[in-house]
Amino acid sequence: MIPRTGATLGRRTSAALGALLALGSVLGCALGSDLLNAEALVWLGLDPGTIIPARGSVLIAFTNDTPNPVEFHAYTASDAADLSKGARNYFVEAPPGQTLNEVIDCPIGLVSLGTVGEDLMVDRTGAIVRPAAEAAVAVAYTGAELPYGSGLSCGDVVAVRIRGSGTEGDPYTISVRVLRWP
């Protein structure tokens, strides 16, 4: 008859090895997740956006509250400090009383109204109103750019609205609000 000590030792060794592997994988995942933690990356002096790029999208909703067709102008850039990196212009024609949108995939550096020219100069015309019997009216955007991270995050909605101002010299106003969803 063969003693069962070898079989018992094998089961105990297997159980201990399994527990050790489970503990090691948990600790290994914890250490690995700490390395991918944004706060830990900042503490190490690294920019978390370059290592863990933001995912999702930003929705820009253009609302025309005028009785005339409006062409909205907006731009995005990959780098808020350098428009030569991934600048892209968007032109959205909104009929009177309508809201149309653009979906921008993250990561992005900034969103603003206007256009970026080939010379990388920004034209601050945020919209062109086209009344039927009159000349087109260019409406300047006087607000600030929306850089990612300070006022803008993936998942946000940038609500752009144009309406009549009722004044003779400046008949239209543009407002921009960032709507954040929890």
Backbone torsions as a table, in degrees:
resi	resn	phi	psi	omega
1	MET	NA	138.0	-176.9
2	ILE	-92.5	128.6	178.7
3	PRO	-65.8	149.0	-176.9
4	ARG	-89.5	6.0	-178.4
5	THR	-61.5	-37.6	179.4
6	GLY	-64.4	-40.5	179.8
7	ALA	-67.5	-40.2	179.3
8	THR	-66.9	-42.9	178.6
9	LEU	-62.0	-38.1	179.3
10	GLY	-64.5	-41.3	179.5
11	ARG	-67.7	-41.4	179.6
12	ARG	-65.5	-42.6	178.9
13	THR	-63.3	-42.4	179.0
14	SER	-63.3	-42.4	179.7
15	ALA	-65.1	-44.8	179.6
16	ALA	-64.7	-43.4	178.6
17	LEU	-63.1	-41.1	177.8
18	GLY	-62.7	-43.6	178.6
19	ALA	-64.1	-41.6	179.4
20	LEU	-63.3	-43.2	178.6
21	LEU	-64.6	-41.8	179.3
22	ALA	-63.1	-45.5	179.4
23	LEU	-63.6	-41.9	179.3
24	GLY	-64.5	-40.2	-179.7
25	SER	-69.5	-36.2	177.5
26	VAL	-66.7	-47.5	178.5
27	LEU	-64.7	-39.7	178.9
28	GLY	-63.2	-42.0	177.8
29	CYS	-66.3	-39.4	179.4
30	ALA	-63.1	-44.8	178.3
31	LEU	-65.3	-41.5	178.7
32	GLY	-64.6	-41.0	179.6
33	SER	-69.8	-30.6	175.6
34	ASP	-65.0	-35.7	178.9
35	LEU	-68.7	-26.4	179.2
36	LEU	-96.6	5.7	177.2
37	ASN	-75.4	129.9	-176.2
38	ALA	-60.3	-40.1	-179.7
39	GLU	-65.4	-39.1	178.5
40	ALA	-65.3	-38.0	178.9
41	LEU	-65.2	-41.1	177.8
42	VAL	-63.5	-42.1	178.9
43	TRP	-59.8	-33.8	178.0
44	LEU	-80.4	-3.2	179.1
45	GLY	86.3	18.8	-179.2
46	LEU	-107.2	151.7	176.3
47	ASP	-85.7	114.4	-177.6
48	PRO	-61.0	-28.2	-179.6
49	GLY	-65.6	-25.4	179.5
50	THR	-85.2	-22.9	-179.3
51	ILE	-96.4	-41.3	178.2
52	ILE	-121.4	86.2	-177.2
53	PRO	-64.5	145.9	179.3
54	ALA	-64.8	142.6	179.3
55	ARG	-116.7	157.4	-179.9
56	GLY	114.5	-151.1	-178.4
57	SER	-153.6	164.8	173.1
58	VAL	-117.2	132.5	178.9
59	LEU	-102.9	128.0	173.8
60	ILE	-106.3	115.4	-179.7
61	ALA	-102.7	118.5	-178.9
62	PHE	-102.0	116.2	-178.6
63	THR	-112.5	126.9	179.3
64	ASN	-102.5	103.1	177.4
65	ASP	-100.9	35.6	177.1
66	THR	-117.3	166.1	176.5
67	PRO	-84.3	9.1	-175.9
68	ASN	-123.2	156.4	173.5
69	PRO	-64.8	145.4	-179.0
70	VAL	-132.0	136.5	171.5
71	GLU	-106.2	113.7	178.6
72	PHE	-86.8	145.5	176.9
73	HIS	-121.3	128.5	176.9
74	ALA	-143.7	161.2	175.9
75	TYR	-143.6	157.0	173.3
76	THR	-129.6	161.9	175.2
77	ALA	-146.1	149.2	178.7
78	SER	-70.9	-30.6	-177.7
79	ASP	-128.4	118.3	-177.2
80	ALA	-63.2	-26.9	-177.7
81	ALA	-90.2	-12.6	-175.1
82	ASP	-141.9	99.2	-177.2
83	LEU	-68.6	-11.3	177.7
84	SER	-73.4	-11.2	-178.8
85	LYS	-100.1	93.8	171.2
86	GLY	74.3	27.7	177.0
87	ALA	-71.1	138.0	-179.9
88	ARG	-143.0	134.7	178.5
89	ASN	-95.9	147.1	177.1
90	TYR	-127.0	135.9	177.5
91	PHE	-126.4	120.9	-176.6
92	VAL	-125.5	121.3	178.7
93	GLU	-96.5	113.9	-177.8
94	ALA	-109.9	123.6	174.8
95	PRO	-66.8	164.6	179.7
96	PRO	-55.9	134.3	176.6
97	GLY	72.8	12.2	-176.6
98	GLN	-111.7	157.5	172.9
99	THR	-121.8	125.1	176.1
100	LEU	-122.0	162.6	-176.6
101	ASN	-141.3	165.5	172.4
102	GLU	-126.6	138.3	176.7
103	VAL	-107.6	123.3	-177.6
104	ILE	-111.2	122.3	178.4
105	ASP	-74.5	139.8	175.9
106	CYS	-82.4	156.2	4.1
107	PRO	-82.5	149.0	174.5
108	ILE	-133.9	157.0	-180.0
109	GLY	-95.2	-36.4	179.2
110	LEU	-163.9	161.5	173.8
111	VAL	-132.2	139.5	175.5
112	SER	-156.7	165.6	172.9
113	LEU	-89.7	147.0	-177.1
114	GLY	120.9	-164.8	177.6
115	THR	-139.6	153.5	175.5
116	VAL	-105.0	123.3	-179.9
117	GLY	-81.5	172.8	178.4
118	GLU	-61.3	-27.4	178.2
119	ASP	-85.0	6.6	-180.0
120	LEU	68.5	14.2	174.0
121	MET	-84.1	143.2	-177.8
122	VAL	-96.5	127.1	172.3
123	ASP	-94.8	120.3	-173.4
124	ARG	-83.9	14.9	175.8
125	THR	-71.6	111.6	-177.3
126	GLY	-88.8	-21.7	-179.5
127	ALA	-160.9	156.5	172.6
128	ILE	-126.2	119.1	178.3
129	VAL	-93.1	134.4	-176.1
130	ARG	-119.2	82.1	176.1
131	PRO	-65.3	148.2	-174.5
132	ALA	-63.6	-45.8	-173.8
133	ALA	-102.7	6.7	-176.4
134	GLU	-128.1	171.7	176.7
135	ALA	-71.8	153.7	178.2
136	ALA	-62.8	147.2	-178.6
137	VAL	-117.4	119.1	176.4
138	ALA	-83.8	130.7	-178.8
139	VAL	-113.2	117.8	-178.8
140	ALA	-77.5	142.8	173.4
141	TYR	-93.5	120.8	-176.7
142	THR	-105.2	1.1	179.8
143	GLY	-81.3	-178.7	-177.5
144	ALA	-89.6	158.0	170.7
145	GLU	-66.6	157.1	178.3
146	LEU	-109.8	92.3	178.4
147	PRO	-75.3	146.2	179.2
148	TYR	-64.9	137.2	176.8
149	GLY	97.1	-31.1	176.3
150	SER	-121.0	82.5	180.0
151	GLY	106.4	-8.8	-179.0
152	LEU	-144.7	132.0	178.0
153	SER	-139.1	161.8	175.3
154	CYS	-61.6	139.4	-177.1
155	GLY	97.2	-11.1	-179.4
156	ASP	-78.3	160.0	171.9
157	VAL	-115.0	125.7	175.0
158	VAL	-97.4	109.3	-177.5
159	ALA	-94.2	112.6	-179.9
160	VAL	-107.9	128.1	-177.1
161	ARG	-134.3	135.3	173.4
162	ILE	-117.3	138.2	178.3
163	ARG	-148.0	163.6	176.5
164	GLY	-71.1	140.1	-179.0
165	SER	-96.2	-18.5	180.0
166	GLY	82.0	2.4	178.7
167	THR	-101.7	149.8	-176.6
168	GLU	-67.3	-50.4	-174.9
169	GLY	-74.9	-25.4	-177.5
170	ASP	-136.9	80.4	-168.9
171	PRO	-72.3	-11.7	-177.5
172	TYR	-134.1	149.3	174.8
173	THR	-129.4	147.5	177.2
174	ILE	-114.1	133.0	174.5
175	SER	-121.9	147.4	179.8
176	VAL	-131.3	129.9	176.7
177	ARG	-132.3	141.6	174.8
178	VAL	-101.3	122.6	179.0
179	LEU	-104.1	121.4	-177.3
180	ARG	-107.6	131.9	178.0
181	TRP	-99.6	136.6	-178.3
182	PRO	-63.9	NA	NA
